Amino acid sequence: MEVQRFRRKKKVPVRLNRIRRPGETGGTDSKGARSLCERRKRRTCEEEERGREPPLFPAGSCPPPPPGEKTACETTRTRLGVWSPILSDHPGIQSPPVPTMDLEAYRTCSSLVQIPRSSYQQFCSSHFVDYIDKELSYSKFFKKYLLPNHPCMFSRRFTEEWRCRRRWVTEDGRPDFQNLLQDFDETSVPVANCNAKEYNANPKQVMPFKEFIHYWKEFIQNGHSSPRGCLYLKDWHMARDFPEHRVYSTPLFFLSDWLNEYWDTLEVDDYRFVYMGPKGSWTPFHADVFRSYSWSANICGRKKWLLYPPGQEDFLRDAHGNLPYDVTCGELKDRGLFPHAEEACQPLEIIQEAGEIIFVPSGWHHQVYNLEDTISINHNWLNGCNLDLMWTFLQSELLSVQKEIDEWRDTMESWHQHCQVIMKACSGIDYAEFASFLKMVADNRMAFLNSCCSAEPAEYSRPHSEALAALGPYHAAFDLQRVAHIIECLLCNDDFKRLDHSALSLQPETLLQQIRDSIQSTRGGHLLYQD
């Protein structure tokens, strides 16, 4: 793995910083921003590990089995056919050669009550983000980025095999309108107007795909301008609407995805999106749904990202506590409107080229610009590493609702239930559905671990069974540990106690005991063998 660094200038107005990738020459880009290659830090894996403690997650290792028995990895491969052609050919999964979490990782992570996240101050002072251009093990990504909640960028080599990079892109790197129209002609798609503002967002309309492409062509021909404004096709559930297309595959690093696992089970929605926008289209300042992770891959074009570490957004709130619509607007300099804006660090400014994938961690507020005609694919996702952040977010959302309608607390019948209803309308989820979400995650992993200990097939659906198999039994056990911790938090939460537990699909106390029994039984079956 070669780790390089993105950098942005310290305490200067927003500008485009050109990052020189491997094989590029120095100089300035078309916007006049100086190349940062001279200041880029290069480190290899060997240099990174030299003089430090042994890596937390040695890749591909299995626990020592009892005499005469198979390792957990061998057991999983044999009983589930993990590395069968069925898995390797599945379009939604890039399968690894070995399970991705080992005994040492499981032991370390399962002992955690709180995920260790160091201060984000380094991003306010050093202004660097890792650029990954070589092979990277899942365990190293887990250790260096998922757990500490740090961003990074993957080079285009990680998307080279995606069909959409050929099908949707011309030889000169532009959107292939002809092929796109052949694939999606009459499809209805959501389109935002970047020139209009509505509740701190861009209002959307639904239009036929071919109408949007017709607009986009005219927009380019008119010098990237139109009396209709700058329209941006965004939040399109292409993978849900066209599952047969299989134009990309989820990289292994992002495979532990509870959010889409849950919504796929309900068969009503997902959090996988396609974005298509002309030069000049943009997305206002925001953090992702449920404080989820996101990954975004540029199929063609270039983006500029402005990222703020968690906590910095509070300095950017106006006198009424509202976040800004545009962090580049001059109003932020007005202390009367934004009294603490000057205390915020400058954002991490990252230029994303075609084929590259950016990992945006939980709670990192960001604003994004398309510097060229751009197509991108984005997933929002949650797992055991950021589940606690989701739970913290849900508590803060409920508290906000309670404050808003506090004056009716004593006069409104079922006031607490009304707060849950409003919370779900605003945030998309309430405490009861959160409990159902946790149950689904736990059930799938308990079924997976049970299938590892028996010859019976697991009772859960593809492709998530294949994702679980690819990630391995230790990862499933880690997931269960994190679910158990949050269930314990729920049982201590006064607002959750007020819910009608009889309406839940399973009592939390019962689920918690089932999780403990499942982990204990798999340890006894040597899948989580410990000396």
C-alpha positions as CSV (number, residue, x, y, z in Angstrom):
1,M,0.0,0.0,0.0
2,E,1.3,3.5,-0.8
3,V,-0.2,6.2,1.4
4,Q,-0.1,9.7,0.0
5,R,-1.7,12.8,1.2
6,F,-4.3,15.4,0.1
7,R,-3.7,18.8,1.5
8,R,-5.4,22.1,1.6
9,K,-4.0,25.5,2.5
10,K,-4.4,26.6,6.1
11,K,-6.6,29.5,6.9
12,V,-7.1,30.8,3.3
13,P,-10.2,31.4,1.2
14,V,-11.6,28.3,-0.5
15,R,-9.6,27.4,-3.6
16,L,-9.0,24.4,-5.8
17,N,-5.9,22.5,-4.7
18,R,-4.7,20.3,-7.4
19,I,-3.3,17.0,-6.1
20,R,-0.7,15.3,-8.2
21,R,-1.4,11.6,-8.4
22,P,1.3,8.9,-9.3
23,G,2.6,9.5,-12.8
24,E,1.5,13.1,-13.1
25,T,3.9,16.0,-13.6
26,G,4.1,19.1,-11.5
27,G,2.9,22.6,-12.2
28,T,-0.5,24.3,-11.9
29,D,-4.0,23.3,-12.9
30,S,-6.4,25.3,-15.0
31,K,-7.5,27.2,-11.9
32,G,-4.0,28.3,-11.0
33,A,-3.8,26.3,-7.8
34,R,-0.2,25.2,-7.2
35,S,0.6,21.4,-7.3
36,L,1.0,20.0,-3.8
37,C,3.3,17.2,-4.8
38,E,6.3,19.0,-3.2
39,R,4.6,18.9,0.1
40,R,3.0,15.4,-0.2
41,K,4.2,12.8,2.3
42,R,4.9,9.4,0.8
43,R,4.9,6.3,3.1
44,T,5.0,2.6,2.3
45,C,3.5,-0.1,4.4
46,E,7.0,-1.1,5.6
47,E,7.9,2.4,6.5
48,E,4.6,2.9,8.3
49,E,5.0,-0.2,10.4
50,R,8.7,0.1,11.0
51,G,9.4,0.8,14.7
52,R,5.8,0.4,15.7
53,E,3.9,-2.3,17.4
54,P,2.8,-5.3,15.3
55,P,-0.3,-4.7,13.3
56,L,-3.6,-5.2,15.1
57,F,-5.1,-7.1,12.3
58,P,-2.6,-9.5,10.5
59,A,-4.2,-10.3,7.2
60,G,-5.6,-13.7,6.5
61,S,-4.8,-15.4,9.8
62,C,-7.0,-18.0,11.4
63,P,-7.1,-19.1,15.1
64,P,-5.3,-22.3,16.0
65,P,-7.8,-25.1,16.0
66,P,-8.0,-27.9,18.6
67,P,-6.0,-31.0,17.6
68,G,-7.5,-32.8,14.6
69,E,-10.1,-30.1,13.8
70,K,-10.3,-27.5,11.0
71,T,-9.6,-23.8,11.5
72,A,-12.6,-21.5,11.6
73,C,-11.6,-20.2,8.1
74,E,-11.5,-23.7,6.7
75,T,-14.8,-24.6,8.4
76,T,-16.5,-21.5,6.9
77,R,-15.2,-22.2,3.5
78,T,-16.3,-25.8,3.6
79,R,-19.7,-25.5,5.0
80,L,-20.8,-22.3,3.3
81,G,-18.8,-22.6,0.1
82,V,-17.6,-19.1,0.7
83,W,-15.2,-19.0,-2.2
84,S,-17.4,-20.7,-4.7
85,P,-18.1,-19.3,-8.1
86,I,-21.5,-18.2,-6.9
87,L,-19.9,-15.7,-4.6
88,S,-17.1,-14.6,-6.8
89,D,-19.4,-14.0,-9.7
90,H,-21.9,-12.0,-7.6
91,P,-22.0,-8.5,-9.1
92,G,-22.5,-6.8,-5.8
93,I,-19.5,-8.2,-3.9
94,Q,-15.8,-8.1,-4.5
95,S,-14.7,-11.2,-2.5
96,P,-11.5,-11.5,-0.6
97,P,-9.1,-14.5,-0.7
98,V,-9.5,-15.0,3.1
99,P,-11.9,-14.0,5.8
100,T,-11.3,-10.4,6.8
101,M,-11.3,-10.3,10.6
102,D,-9.0,-12.5,12.6
103,L,-8.9,-13.7,16.2
104,E,-6.7,-10.9,17.5
105,A,-9.1,-8.3,15.9
106,Y,-12.1,-10.0,17.4
107,R,-10.6,-10.2,20.9
108,T,-9.6,-6.5,20.8
109,C,-12.9,-5.2,19.4
110,S,-15.2,-7.3,21.5
111,S,-13.6,-5.9,24.7
112,L,-14.6,-2.4,23.6
113,V,-17.5,-0.6,25.3
114,Q,-16.9,2.6,23.4
115,I,-15.2,2.8,20.0
116,P,-11.8,4.5,20.5
117,R,-11.8,7.7,18.3
118,S,-8.9,10.0,18.7
119,S,-9.3,13.8,18.4
120,Y,-10.0,15.1,15.0
121,Q,-7.6,18.0,15.7
122,Q,-5.0,16.6,13.4
123,F,-7.2,17.4,10.4
124,C,-7.5,21.0,11.6
125,S,-3.7,21.4,11.9
126,S,-2.0,19.0,9.4
127,H,-4.7,19.2,6.7
128,F,-3.9,15.8,5.2
129,V,-6.1,12.9,4.1
130,D,-4.6,9.5,3.1
131,Y,-4.6,8.6,-0.6
132,I,-4.5,4.8,-1.2
133,D,-3.0,3.7,-4.5
134,K,-1.8,0.2,-3.7
135,E,-3.3,-3.0,-2.3
136,L,-4.9,-2.5,1.1
137,S,-6.2,-5.2,3.4
138,Y,-9.6,-4.9,4.9
139,S,-8.2,-5.3,8.4
140,K,-5.9,-2.2,7.8
141,F,-8.9,-0.2,6.5
142,F,-10.9,-1.3,9.5
143,K,-8.2,-0.2,11.9
144,K,-7.0,3.0,10.3
145,Y,-10.3,4.5,8.9
146,L,-13.5,2.7,10.1
147,L,-12.8,2.6,13.8
148,P,-11.2,6.1,14.2
149,N,-13.7,7.6,11.7
150,H,-11.1,9.1,9.4
151,P,-11.6,9.9,5.7
152,C,-9.4,8.6,2.9
153,M,-9.4,8.4,-0.9
154,F,-8.9,5.3,-3.1
155,S,-7.3,5.6,-6.5
156,R,-8.9,4.7,-9.7
157,R,-7.4,1.3,-9.7
158,F,-10.2,0.2,-7.3
159,T,-12.9,0.8,-10.0
160,E,-11.0,-0.2,-13.1
161,E,-13.1,-3.3,-13.6
162,W,-16.5,-1.6,-13.2
163,R,-18.6,-1.9,-16.3
164,C,-20.1,1.6,-15.9
165,R,-16.7,3.1,-16.4
166,R,-16.8,1.8,-20.0
167,R,-20.5,1.7,-20.7
168,W,-21.3,5.2,-19.3
169,V,-18.1,7.0,-20.4
170,T,-16.8,7.9,-23.8
171,E,-13.2,7.3,-24.8
172,D,-12.3,10.9,-24.0
173,G,-13.7,10.6,-20.5
174,R,-17.1,12.4,-20.9
175,P,-20.6,11.1,-20.1
176,D,-21.7,8.7,-22.9
177,F,-25.2,10.1,-23.5
178,Q,-26.0,7.6,-26.3
179,N,-25.4,4.6,-24.1
180,L,-27.1,6.2,-21.1
181,L,-30.2,6.9,-23.2
182,Q,-30.2,3.3,-24.5
183,D,-30.2,2.0,-20.9
184,F,-32.6,4.4,-19.2
185,D,-34.6,6.3,-21.8
186,E,-38.1,6.7,-20.3
187,T,-37.0,6.1,-16.7
188,S,-38.4,8.7,-14.2
189,V,-35.5,10.3,-12.2
190,P,-35.3,12.9,-9.4
191,V,-33.7,16.1,-10.5
192,A,-32.7,19.0,-8.2
193,N,-32.3,22.7,-9.2
194,C,-29.0,23.9,-7.9
195,N,-30.0,27.6,-8.4
196,A,-33.0,27.3,-6.1
197,K,-33.1,27.1,-2.3
198,E,-35.9,25.5,-0.3
199,Y,-35.5,24.7,3.4
200,N,-31.7,24.7,3.1
201,A,-31.8,22.3,0.2
202,N,-32.4,22.3,-3.5
203,P,-36.0,21.6,-4.6
204,K,-36.5,18.5,-6.7
205,Q,-38.8,17.4,-9.5
206,V,-39.3,14.1,-11.3
207,M,-38.7,14.0,-15.0
208,P,-38.0,11.4,-17.7
209,F,-34.3,10.5,-18.0
210,K,-34.3,11.4,-21.7
211,E,-35.5,14.9,-20.8
212,F,-32.7,15.4,-18.4
213,I,-30.1,14.2,-20.9
214,H,-31.6,16.6,-23.5
215,Y,-31.3,19.4,-21.0
216,W,-27.7,18.4,-20.2
217,K,-26.7,18.5,-23.8
218,E,-28.2,21.9,-24.3
219,F,-26.6,23.1,-21.1
220,I,-23.1,22.1,-22.4
221,Q,-23.8,23.6,-25.8
222,N,-24.8,26.9,-24.2
223,G,-21.5,27.2,-22.3
224,H,-22.8,25.4,-19.2
225,S,-25.7,27.8,-18.6
226,S,-29.5,27.5,-19.1
227,P,-32.6,29.7,-18.3
228,R,-33.9,26.6,-16.4
229,G,-31.0,26.8,-14.0
230,C,-28.4,24.2,-13.2
231,L,-30.2,20.9,-12.9
232,Y,-28.6,17.9,-11.1
233,L,-29.9,14.3,-11.2
234,K,-29.3,13.1,-7.7
235,D,-30.4,10.4,-5.2
236,W,-31.5,8.1,-8.0
237,H,-32.0,4.5,-6.8
238,M,-30.6,3.0,-10.0
239,A,-29.4,-0.2,-8.4
240,R,-32.8,-0.8,-6.9
241,D,-34.6,0.0,-10.2
242,F,-32.3,-1.9,-12.5
243,P,-30.8,-4.8,-10.5
244,E,-30.0,-6.6,-13.7
245,H,-27.6,-4.0,-14.9
246,R,-24.7,-4.9,-12.6
247,V,-22.5,-2.0,-13.7
248,Y,-20.4,-1.9,-10.5
249,S,-19.6,-3.9,-7.5
250,T,-19.3,-2.8,-3.9
251,P,-15.7,-2.8,-2.8
252,L,-14.8,-5.1,0.1
253,F,-14.0,-2.2,2.4
254,F,-17.6,-1.1,2.4
255,L,-19.2,-4.5,2.4
256,S,-20.3,-4.5,6.1
257,D,-23.4,-2.5,5.3
258,W,-26.3,-2.9,7.8
259,L,-28.3,0.0,6.4
260,N,-28.9,-1.5,3.0
261,E,-29.1,-5.0,4.4
262,Y,-32.1,-3.8,6.5
263,W,-33.9,-1.9,3.7
264,D,-33.3,-4.7,1.2
265,T,-35.0,-7.0,3.7
266,L,-38.0,-4.7,3.7
267,E,-37.9,-4.5,-0.1
268,V,-39.1,-0.9,-0.1
269,D,-36.0,1.2,-0.4
270,D,-32.2,1.4,-0.3
271,Y,-29.4,3.9,0.2
272,R,-27.5,3.3,-3.0
273,F,-27.6,6.3,-5.4
274,V,-26.4,7.5,-8.8
275,Y,-25.6,11.2,-9.4
276,M,-25.3,12.9,-12.8
277,G,-24.7,16.5,-13.0
278,P,-23.2,19.2,-15.3
279,K,-20.2,21.3,-14.5
280,G,-21.3,23.8,-11.8
281,S,-23.9,21.5,-10.1
282,W,-23.4,21.1,-6.4
283,T,-24.8,19.8,-3.1
284,P,-25.2,22.2,-0.1
285,F,-23.6,21.8,3.3
286,H,-24.9,18.7,5.1
287,A,-24.1,15.5,7.0
288,D,-25.3,12.1,5.8
289,V,-28.5,10.3,6.8
290,F,-28.5,8.8,10.3
291,R,-24.9,9.9,10.6
292,S,-24.0,7.1,8.3
293,Y,-20.7,6.5,6.5
294,S,-20.7,7.2,2.8
295,W,-18.5,6.2,-0.1
296,S,-18.7,8.0,-3.5
297,A,-17.0,6.9,-6.7
298,N,-16.5,9.2,-9.7
299,I,-17.4,7.3,-12.8
300,C,-16.3,10.3,-14.9
301,G,-15.6,14.0,-14.2
302,R,-14.1,15.8,-11.2
303,K,-15.5,16.9,-7.8
304,K,-14.4,19.3,-5.1
305,W,-15.2,18.2,-1.6
306,L,-15.1,20.5,1.5
307,L,-15.1,18.4,4.6
308,Y,-15.4,19.5,8.2
309,P,-14.4,17.1,11.1
310,P,-17.2,16.3,13.6
311,G,-17.8,19.2,16.0
312,Q,-16.6,21.9,13.7
313,E,-20.1,22.4,12.3
314,D,-21.2,23.8,15.6
315,F,-19.0,26.8,15.1
316,L,-20.7,27.4,11.7
317,R,-24.3,27.7,13.2
318,D,-26.0,31.0,12.9
319,A,-27.4,33.0,15.9
320,H,-30.5,30.8,15.8
321,G,-28.6,27.5,15.8
322,N,-29.1,26.7,12.1
323,L,-26.3,25.3,9.9
324,P,-25.4,27.3,6.8
325,Y,-26.7,26.5,3.4
326,D,-23.3,27.4,1.7
327,V,-20.1,27.4,3.7
328,T,-18.4,29.5,1.0
329,C,-20.9,32.4,1.3
330,G,-19.7,35.8,2.5
331,E,-22.3,35.9,5.2
332,L,-20.2,33.6,7.4
333,K,-17.9,36.5,8.0
334,D,-20.8,38.5,9.6
335,R,-20.4,37.9,13.4
336,G,-23.9,39.1,13.9
337,L,-25.3,36.3,11.8
338,F,-22.6,33.6,12.5
339,P,-21.0,34.6,15.8
340,H,-18.5,31.7,16.0
341,A,-17.7,31.0,12.4
342,E,-14.2,32.3,12.7
343,E,-13.5,29.7,15.4
344,A,-14.0,26.8,12.9
345,C,-11.0,25.3,11.2
346,Q,-10.8,25.6,7.4
347,P,-12.3,22.6,5.7
348,L,-10.4,19.8,4.2
349,E,-10.5,20.6,0.5
350,I,-10.2,17.5,-1.8
351,I,-10.2,17.2,-5.5
352,Q,-11.6,13.8,-6.7
353,E,-10.7,12.6,-10.1
354,A,-12.5,10.2,-12.4
355,G,-12.4,6.6,-11.1
356,E,-11.4,7.6,-7.5
357,I,-13.5,6.7,-4.4
358,I,-13.7,8.9,-1.4
359,F,-14.7,7.5,2.0
360,V,-16.6,10.1,4.1
361,P,-16.9,9.0,7.7
362,S,-19.8,9.5,10.1
363,G,-20.7,13.0,11.1
364,W,-18.3,14.7,8.7
365,H,-20.3,17.6,7.3
366,H,-19.5,18.4,3.7
367,Q,-20.3,20.4,0.6
368,V,-19.6,19.1,-2.9
369,Y,-19.1,20.7,-6.3
370,N,-18.9,19.1,-9.8
371,L,-16.0,20.8,-11.5
372,E,-16.8,19.0,-14.8
373,D,-19.7,17.1,-16.3
374,T,-19.7,14.3,-13.7
375,I,-21.3,10.9,-13.0
376,S,-20.9,9.3,-9.6
377,I,-22.1,6.4,-7.5
378,N,-22.7,6.8,-3.8
379,H,-23.7,4.4,-0.9
380,N,-24.7,5.4,2.6
381,W,-24.0,2.6,5.1
382,L,-23.8,1.7,8.7
383,N,-22.1,-1.1,10.7
384,G,-20.8,-1.9,14.1
385,C,-18.1,0.7,13.9
386,N,-20.5,3.7,13.8
387,L,-23.6,2.2,15.3
388,D,-23.0,4.2,18.5
389,L,-22.9,7.4,16.4
390,M,-26.2,6.6,14.9
391,W,-27.7,6.0,18.4
392,T,-26.3,9.3,19.6
393,F,-27.8,11.0,16.6
394,L,-31.2,9.5,17.2
395,Q,-31.2,10.6,20.8
396,S,-30.3,14.1,19.8
397,E,-33.1,14.1,17.1
398,L,-35.7,13.0,19.7
399,L,-34.5,15.7,22.1
400,S,-34.9,18.3,19.5
401,V,-38.4,17.2,18.8
402,Q,-39.2,17.2,22.6
403,K,-37.9,20.7,22.9
404,E,-40.1,21.9,20.0
405,I,-43.3,20.7,21.5
406,D,-42.4,20.8,25.2
407,E,-45.2,23.3,25.9
408,W,-47.8,20.6,25.2
409,R,-46.1,18.0,27.4
410,D,-48.7,18.1,30.1
411,T,-51.8,18.7,28.0
412,M,-51.2,16.4,25.0
413,E,-52.3,12.8,25.4
414,S,-49.6,10.3,24.5
415,W,-47.1,13.2,24.2
416,H,-44.1,10.8,24.2
417,Q,-45.6,8.8,21.4
418,H,-46.3,11.9,19.4
419,C,-42.6,12.8,19.7
420,Q,-41.7,9.5,18.2
421,V,-44.1,10.0,15.3
422,I,-42.6,13.5,14.6
423,M,-39.1,12.2,14.9
424,K,-39.8,9.5,12.3
425,A,-41.4,12.0,9.9
426,C,-38.3,14.3,10.2
427,S,-35.5,11.7,10.5
428,G,-36.9,8.6,8.7
429,I,-36.8,6.4,11.8
430,D,-38.0,6.2,15.4
431,Y,-36.9,4.1,18.4
432,A,-39.2,1.2,17.6
433,E,-37.9,0.8,14.0
434,F,-34.3,1.2,15.3
435,A,-35.0,-1.8,17.6
436,S,-36.3,-3.7,14.6
437,F,-33.2,-2.7,12.7
438,L,-31.0,-4.1,15.5
439,K,-33.0,-7.3,15.6
440,M,-32.6,-7.9,11.8
441,V,-28.8,-7.4,12.1
442,A,-28.6,-9.7,15.0
443,D,-30.8,-12.4,13.5
444,N,-28.8,-12.6,10.3
445,R,-25.5,-12.9,12.2
446,M,-26.8,-15.4,14.6
447,A,-28.1,-17.5,11.7
448,F,-24.8,-17.1,10.0
449,L,-22.8,-18.3,13.0
450,N,-25.2,-21.1,13.6
451,S,-24.7,-22.3,10.0
452,C,-21.0,-22.2,10.5
453,C,-21.4,-24.7,13.3
454,S,-23.8,-27.1,11.4
455,A,-24.3,-28.5,8.0
456,E,-27.7,-26.8,7.7
457,P,-28.0,-23.8,5.2
458,A,-28.5,-20.4,6.8
459,E,-32.0,-19.0,6.7
460,Y,-31.2,-15.6,5.3
461,S,-31.2,-14.2,1.8
462,R,-28.6,-13.4,-0.7
463,P,-26.6,-11.3,-1.3
464,H,-26.2,-10.5,2.4
465,S,-25.5,-14.1,3.2
466,E,-22.6,-13.9,0.8
467,A,-21.4,-10.6,2.3
468,L,-21.4,-12.2,5.8
469,A,-19.5,-15.2,4.5
470,A,-17.0,-12.9,2.8
471,L,-16.4,-10.9,6.0
472,G,-16.1,-14.1,8.1
473,P,-17.3,-15.3,11.5
474,Y,-15.2,-13.0,13.6
475,H,-16.8,-10.0,11.9
476,A,-20.2,-11.4,12.6
477,A,-19.4,-11.9,16.2
478,F,-18.0,-8.3,16.4
479,D,-21.3,-7.1,14.9
480,L,-23.2,-9.0,17.6
481,Q,-21.1,-7.5,20.3
482,R,-21.9,-4.0,19.1
483,V,-25.6,-4.7,18.7
484,A,-25.6,-6.1,22.3
485,H,-24.0,-2.9,23.6
486,I,-26.6,-0.7,22.0
487,I,-29.5,-2.9,23.2
488,E,-28.1,-2.4,26.7
489,C,-28.1,1.3,26.1
490,L,-31.7,1.1,24.9
491,L,-32.8,-0.7,28.0
492,C,-31.4,2.0,30.1
493,N,-33.0,4.8,28.1
494,D,-36.0,6.4,29.6
495,D,-37.7,7.3,26.3
496,F,-37.3,3.7,25.1
497,K,-38.7,2.4,28.3
498,R,-41.9,4.4,27.6
499,L,-42.5,2.6,24.3
500,D,-45.1,-0.1,24.1
501,H,-42.7,-3.1,24.1
502,S,-45.6,-5.5,23.4
503,A,-45.7,-4.0,19.9
504,L,-42.1,-4.9,19.2
505,S,-41.3,-8.1,17.2
506,L,-39.1,-9.3,20.0
507,Q,-38.4,-8.2,23.6
508,P,-35.0,-6.5,23.8
509,E,-34.1,-8.5,26.9
510,T,-34.8,-11.7,25.0
511,L,-32.7,-10.6,22.0
512,L,-29.9,-9.6,24.2
513,Q,-29.8,-13.1,25.8
514,Q,-30.0,-14.8,22.4
515,I,-27.0,-12.8,21.2
516,R,-25.0,-13.8,24.3
517,D,-26.0,-17.5,23.8
518,S,-25.1,-17.4,20.1
519,I,-21.6,-16.0,20.8
520,Q,-21.0,-18.5,23.6
521,S,-22.2,-21.4,21.5
522,T,-19.9,-20.5,18.6
523,R,-17.0,-20.2,21.0
524,G,-17.8,-23.6,22.2
525,G,-17.9,-24.8,18.6
526,H,-14.4,-23.4,18.1
527,L,-15.4,-20.9,15.4
528,L,-14.4,-18.2,18.0
529,Y,-11.8,-20.5,19.5
530,Q,-9.9,-18.8,22.3
531,D,-7.0,-20.4,24.1
